[in-house]
Amino acid sequence: QQYWANQSIQSRIKKTKEIKKQLIKHQAKLSTLISKETGKPIWETTAELNAAIAKIDGSIASIKYRCKFPSIKSPEKTIQTILKPYGVIGVIGPFNFPVHIPHGQIIPSLLTGNAVAFKPSEYVPNTSALYIKLIKQCFKNMPCPIDIIYGSKLAGETIVNHKITKFIFFTGS
C-alpha cells in the first residue's frame, strides 16, 4: 500500500484511466458473466457496466476538484483540505450489482492512494475474478494495490476485523 500511496495523483489518475480502457474493451464479456451469475438480462448488465465506466470520469473530476481547494490562513489558524491515504480499505460487494457498486467504492479508494481488499459476493465468483483480473493487468510492473478475497461470511468478518483495515464499504445483507 505504501508504494501506491507514494504515487502522484497524476500517476493514480493514469492507472484509473487504464482501468476504464480495460472495462470498455471487455464490457461484453463482463456483461455476459454478470447476466449468467445474477440472472439479469444483458441490457441491464450492460447498463451496469456503462455506469461503472462513467464512474471513473466522475471520480477523476471529483478528486481534481478536491485537490484545488484553497487554503485559508490567518494568524490563529490555517484551514485547508488535505487528501491523504488511510491504508487498506475493505470493500464487501453485493450480489445484485457485482461490478457497479463495489467499483464505485474501489475507484475513489485507489485514486486517493489506498489499497483495497475486495470481498465480492460468493454468488458472482467469475464476474469478480474477471473484474479484478482486468484491474491487475493495469499494474503489470508495479505492486498492485488491490486484491480479492473469496468466501462468505467468515471472509467478510476477517476483513472487517483485521487490524490493518482502516475503513469498510459494505452493501448487502
C-alpha positions as CSV (number, residue, x, y, z in Angstrom):
1,Q,0.0,0.0,0.0
2,Q,2.8,2.4,0.8
3,Y,4.2,2.2,-2.8
4,W,0.7,3.1,-4.1
5,A,0.2,5.9,-1.5
6,N,3.5,7.5,-2.6
7,Q,2.5,7.7,-6.3
8,S,1.4,11.2,-7.5
9,I,-2.2,11.9,-8.1
10,Q,-1.4,12.1,-11.8
11,S,0.0,8.6,-11.7
12,R,-3.1,7.3,-9.9
13,I,-5.3,9.1,-12.5
14,K,-3.4,7.5,-15.3
15,K,-3.8,4.0,-13.9
16,T,-7.5,4.6,-13.3
17,K,-7.9,5.6,-17.0
18,E,-6.2,2.3,-17.9
19,I,-8.8,0.5,-15.8
20,K,-11.5,2.3,-17.8
21,K,-10.0,1.2,-21.0
22,Q,-9.9,-2.4,-19.8
23,L,-13.6,-2.2,-18.8
24,I,-14.6,-0.8,-22.2
25,K,-12.5,-3.5,-24.0
26,H,-14.1,-6.3,-22.0
27,Q,-17.5,-4.9,-21.5
28,A,-19.4,-7.6,-23.5
29,K,-17.6,-10.4,-21.6
30,L,-18.3,-8.9,-18.3
31,S,-21.9,-8.2,-19.2
32,T,-22.4,-11.8,-20.1
33,L,-20.8,-13.1,-16.9
34,I,-23.0,-10.8,-14.8
35,S,-26.0,-12.0,-16.6
36,K,-25.2,-15.7,-16.2
37,E,-24.4,-15.3,-12.5
38,T,-27.2,-12.9,-11.4
39,G,-29.9,-13.9,-13.9
40,K,-30.3,-10.3,-15.1
41,P,-30.9,-9.6,-18.8
42,I,-28.0,-8.4,-20.9
43,W,-29.5,-4.9,-21.4
44,E,-29.4,-4.4,-17.6
45,T,-25.9,-5.8,-17.1
46,T,-24.7,-3.6,-20.0
47,A,-26.3,-0.6,-18.2
48,E,-24.5,-1.6,-15.0
49,L,-21.1,-1.6,-16.8
50,N,-21.9,1.7,-18.6
51,A,-22.4,3.2,-15.1
52,A,-19.2,1.7,-13.8
53,I,-17.3,3.1,-16.8
54,A,-18.8,6.5,-16.3
55,K,-17.9,6.4,-12.6
56,I,-14.3,6.6,-13.4
57,D,-14.5,10.0,-15.1
58,G,-16.7,11.3,-12.3
59,S,-14.3,10.1,-9.7
60,I,-11.3,11.7,-11.5
61,A,-13.2,15.0,-11.8
62,S,-14.1,14.8,-8.1
63,I,-10.6,14.3,-6.9
64,K,-9.2,17.1,-9.2
65,Y,-11.8,19.4,-7.7
66,R,-10.8,18.5,-4.2
67,C,-7.1,19.0,-5.0
68,K,-7.9,22.6,-5.9
69,F,-9.5,23.6,-2.6
70,P,-7.8,26.8,-1.5
71,S,-6.0,27.2,1.9
72,I,-7.2,29.9,4.1
73,K,-4.6,31.3,6.5
74,S,-5.0,33.7,9.5
75,P,-2.7,34.4,12.4
76,E,-4.5,31.9,14.5
77,K,-5.1,29.0,12.1
78,T,-4.8,27.5,8.7
79,I,-7.8,25.9,7.1
80,Q,-7.0,23.5,4.3
81,T,-8.1,20.3,2.6
82,I,-5.6,17.5,2.7
83,L,-6.0,14.4,0.7
84,K,-4.2,11.5,2.3
85,P,-4.4,7.7,2.0
86,Y,-5.6,5.9,5.1
87,G,-4.3,2.5,4.2
88,V,-6.3,-0.6,3.4
89,I,-10.0,-0.2,2.5
90,G,-12.3,-3.2,2.8
91,V,-14.9,-3.4,0.1
92,I,-17.6,-6.1,0.5
93,G,-19.7,-6.2,-2.6
94,P,-23.3,-7.3,-3.2
95,F,-24.7,-10.0,-5.5
96,N,-27.2,-7.8,-7.4
97,F,-24.7,-5.2,-8.8
98,P,-21.5,-7.1,-8.6
99,V,-19.4,-4.6,-10.5
100,H,-21.0,-1.2,-10.3
101,I,-21.4,-0.9,-6.6
102,P,-18.0,-2.1,-5.4
103,H,-16.4,-0.3,-8.4
104,G,-17.9,2.9,-7.2
105,Q,-16.1,2.3,-3.9
106,I,-12.9,0.9,-5.3
107,I,-12.1,3.6,-7.8
108,P,-12.2,6.6,-5.3
109,S,-10.2,4.4,-2.8
110,L,-7.5,3.8,-5.4
111,L,-7.4,7.4,-6.6
112,T,-6.8,8.6,-3.0
113,G,-3.8,6.2,-2.7
114,N,-5.4,3.5,-0.6
115,A,-5.1,-0.3,-1.1
116,V,-8.3,-2.3,-1.4
117,A,-9.2,-5.7,0.0
118,F,-12.2,-6.7,-2.1
119,K,-14.6,-9.4,-0.9
120,P,-17.3,-10.0,-3.6
121,S,-20.5,-11.9,-3.1
122,E,-19.8,-15.6,-3.2
123,Y,-22.5,-15.9,-5.8
124,V,-20.6,-14.0,-8.6
125,P,-17.1,-15.5,-8.5
126,N,-16.5,-15.4,-12.2
127,T,-17.6,-11.8,-12.6
128,S,-15.5,-10.7,-9.7
129,A,-12.4,-12.7,-10.9
130,L,-12.6,-11.1,-14.3
131,Y,-13.1,-7.6,-12.9
132,I,-10.1,-7.9,-10.6
133,K,-8.0,-9.5,-13.3
134,L,-8.7,-6.5,-15.6
135,I,-7.6,-4.1,-12.9
136,K,-4.5,-6.1,-12.1
137,Q,-3.5,-6.0,-15.7
138,C,-3.1,-2.2,-15.4
139,F,-0.4,-2.7,-12.7
140,K,2.0,-5.1,-14.5
141,N,5.3,-3.5,-13.5
142,M,4.4,-2.3,-10.0
143,P,2.8,-3.6,-6.8
144,C,-0.9,-3.9,-7.3
145,P,-2.9,-2.0,-4.6
146,I,-6.0,-4.3,-4.9
147,D,-6.6,-7.9,-4.1
148,I,-9.6,-10.2,-3.9
149,I,-10.7,-12.4,-1.0
150,Y,-13.2,-15.1,-1.9
151,G,-15.5,-16.6,0.6
152,S,-18.7,-16.0,2.5
153,K,-19.4,-14.6,6.0
154,L,-16.0,-15.6,7.5
155,A,-14.1,-13.9,4.7
156,G,-16.1,-10.7,5.2
157,E,-15.7,-10.8,9.0
158,T,-11.9,-11.3,8.6
159,I,-11.6,-8.2,6.5
160,V,-13.8,-6.2,8.9
161,N,-12.0,-7.2,12.0
162,H,-8.4,-7.2,10.6
163,K,-6.2,-4.6,12.3
164,I,-4.8,-3.3,9.0
165,T,-8.3,-2.5,7.6
166,K,-9.0,1.2,8.1
167,F,-12.4,1.6,6.5
168,I,-15.2,-0.7,5.3
169,F,-17.6,-0.2,2.4
170,F,-20.5,-2.7,2.7
171,T,-23.6,-3.1,0.5
172,G,-25.8,-6.1,1.1
173,S,-27.5,-8.0,3.9
